[in-house]
Amino acid sequence: MVPKPPVASFTIAPAAPLVDQPVLFSSTSGDPDGTLTEQVWDLNGDGNYDNGGGAMAMRTFAAGGDYVIGLRV
């Protein structure tokens, strides 16, 4: 049997945050072959997954706009 890779996905709350309002990122990720062993976040879009680990993370944003957020599982 060929192993299947895990799938990273997440939700945010609130859906339309305001400037300086905390945003909660919640992992909805899964692994079809079993349990996830690691979840790490890139909350500042620099490509480094060094902004926290686990199923949830939080960040505020000082200005409106689009931001790149990553979750590696």
Number of C-alpha atoms within 10 A of each C-alpha: 3 5 8 10 11 17 14 16 15 15 13 15 12 12 9 9 15 14 13 12 13 14 19 18 21 17 20 12 17 15 15 11 11 9 9 14 9 10 17 20 25 19 22 16 12 11 12 12 18 12 15 15 16 14 17 17 19 15 14 14 15 10 9 10 7 6 10 10 15 20 24 15 21
